[in-house]
Amino acid sequence: MDPRRPGKPARLLDRRLPAPYGPRTVHRFPFSDQYTLPATTGAASASTGLCLDSRLVTGLLRAAGRPAVARILRRPGVRRLLLAALDATHVGGDGFAVTVHTEDAAVAFSGRDQSRATGLATALAVTRLPSLRPGVFHLDQAVEPLAFLGELAAHGSFTLHPLHPLRPVRPSAKQPPMY
């Protein structure tokens, strides 16, 4: 909880990411997982966040979400200058790291070329389709997450990093929400 905002979750999360990233400040970001994981896994809550390999760009993204900054960025001249500056510079690299924390476990997944990792995860998930009953599923309902990440790591230059004691998690038997 955020001590400055009673009853509200902290806006910043301190996380230890695998090398070469190390300790980082992760900014809360509303990925859908924070809403779906409690429903599909029975976890009390889930929080999601975002940080990039460039601390500067991570901070700028967070600032862009503030109402006053967002209003300024909507001005055509400011937007044009910002886009030109972003086009002319390259900050960061192709490395990525993802961490997941629950009450009793934490795991990280890291590597290079996040787009390739996303494509491989999608391709591996598609191979599971014939074994699923009809319906709409979240990935954590269709696979055993640790085994799936291990299989994904075996297909590329990605690494699975257990951070706390882990036990295999069975995919949820709950009927998924229909969208």
N, C-alpha and C positions, 0 to 999 in steps of 0.2 A: 504494500500500500504506500501511497505517496503521503509523507508527513505534512506536506504543504496543502494537500487537497484531501481532507478526511473522507474516507469511504471510496476513494478513487484509486485505481491501480497506478503504479509508478509509470511515468512516461519513459524513463530510461531504465534499461536492464544492463547490469554488468555481467558479462559472459566471458568465459575463457574459451577461445577458439583454438583449433589445432594450429601448429606451426605452419607457416611463418607469421600468422596473425596475432596470436597470444591474447592477452586480456583486451577486451574491446567494450565500448559502450554501444549498446544496441538500442535503437530508437523504436518505440512501439509503432507498429504498422498493421493496419487491419487486414491481414491475409485471412482468407476464409477459414483456415484451420482453427482459428481461435473460436469460431462459432460451431464448426462441425465436429471437432474432436470430442468435446464433452458429450455430445449427443451420440456419437458412434462408439466411443470407448468406455463411457461411464466415468471418465475423469471429472473431478469437481470443476475444474476450469482449465483453460489453456491460454497462453499469451503468445503473441507473435511479434517479431521485431525485424528490423532491417539495419544492416550496416554494410558498407561497401569497403573494398580494400583501401580506398582513399578516404582517410578521415575527413579531409576537407570537403569532398563531394558529399559524404554522408551528412555532415553538418549543414551544408547548403540545401540538401533535399529536405532536411527537417525544417530549416528556416522557411523554405518555400511553402510549407504547409500552414504557416501562421497567417491568420487573416490579413494583417496589415501588409505583409510581404506579398501574399497572393494577389491582393488588389493592385499593388505596384506592378507585379509581373504580368497582369492582364493588359497593361497599357501597350498599344502596338509598338511604339518606339522602343520601350524597354525590352519587350519580347524580342524584337528584331535584333537589338544589340546583344542580348543574352544568347540567342541562338547562333549568331555569328561568332561570338566568343567560344561557345561550346564546340562549334564546327572547327575552329582553328586550333584548339588544344586537345591533348589527349592526357587524361589523368587516370591512373590506375592500370590494372592489367586484366588478364583473363582468369585469374584465380578466384575461387569461391570457397566458402565454408558455410555449412548449415548446421545449427545445433537444435536439439529438441530436449527439453527438460520436463520431467514429470515429478510427481511426489517422490518416487523411489528409483528413478533412473535418469540418465542423461547420455546422449550419444551425439556425435558430430560426424559429418560427412564432408569431405573436402576434395579439391582437385583443381583442374584447369579446364577451361572451356565449358562453362555452365550450360550453354545451349546444347552442346553434345550430350551432357549428362541428362538434360531434360528430354531430349529425343530418345536416348537409350531407355530411360525410365518409362516413357510412353510405349515404346516398342515392347519392352518386357511386360508391361501391364496388359497390352493387347493379347499377348500369348496366354494370359489367364482367362480371357473371355469365355472360351468354350466350357470351362469348368464352373462358371457362375450360373445361378438361377436367374431368370429374367428379372429386370429391375434396374434401378439406378443405385450405384454404389460409390462411395468414396474409396480411395486407394487403400486406406487402412482397413477397410472391410473386405477387401478382395485378396490381400496378401498378408503374410506374417512379416511385419515391417523390418525386423533385423535381418532375416534371411533374404528379403528382397533387396535391402541395401547392400548386403554382402555380395549378392549376385550381380548387382549393378557395378560394384567396385571391381569385380572380376572382369568386366567387359571394357574397362578403360583405365585411364590414369587417375582413378579416384580412390580414396582411402576411407574406411570406416573406422572411427575412433570411439571406443567405449570410454565414457568419462566417469561413470559411476557403476556400481554393480547392476547388471542387466539380467533380466530373465526374458525368455521368449514371450511375446505377446500374441495371443490368438486373435485372429480377425473377429470382429464383433459379429455375434449371431443375431443381433437386433435387426429388425427390418429397417432399412435405411429410409430417411425421409425422401419422399418423391418430389421431384421438381418439375 
